């Protein structure tokens, strides 16, 4: 369970959207959190990979190396 306080302007917008669409404010709050959470997870995963690459923990390959390994260097 999560309880959050929203500024009046956001609460008003959320209530208007819910009334207009017949959905609940909870539905839209959940959708917004899930979307943002997925974006944040992707961001931190990418940041970790970049960090690992900079530390030498991940090997990188040039497009030429990949093409050659696949026999596409014609």
JOJOJO-V930393 format. One record per pair of residues at least 4 apart in sequence whose ideal C-beta (glycine too) atoms are under 6 Angstrom apart, sorted by the first residue. I is the first residue (numbers start at 1). J is the second residue. Records with the same first field share a line. If there is no record, write none. Layout:
BEGIN
I: J + J
END
This chain:
BEGIN
6: 10 + 11
14: 25
18: 23 + 24 + 25
23: 27
33: 37
52: 57 + 58
53: 58 + 60
61: 65 + 66
67: 72 + 73
68: 73
END
